[in-house]
Amino acid sequence: MRPLLYALSFLAVMALGFWAYRENYTTQDALGEVSQLQDEIADLRDSLTVQRAEWAYLNRPDRLRDLATINFDRLGLLPMAPEQFGRAAQIAFPPPPLSPELDITGAQSVTGVLNADPEQAATP
């Protein structure tokens, strides 16, 4: 009986060793993939930083003004002038409501009658 127990214990240890060996390589593959993804994310962030800098460089007001002047015949764009912008005081806001029916600052009654017949509900 003892030799059988030793043999089964040896086989169990071998199986666990094989399992640990495979898990180790699976873990190392996953860590390598994570490292590659982090490198790719860093490269994309660097690329995004460069693209934002290029966008800011290309959208300089003096450059856009020069382009609008150069391409006036094709585009018909006029240079921007301070007179084209308004002030906040020039904005027309809607007047406040004057109707007393919309005044709901006081206590309101919310009780009513529920009519099952739609025709009765339509007539006051």
Salt bridges, closest charged atoms under 4 A:
ASP62 OD1 - ARG60 NE 3.49
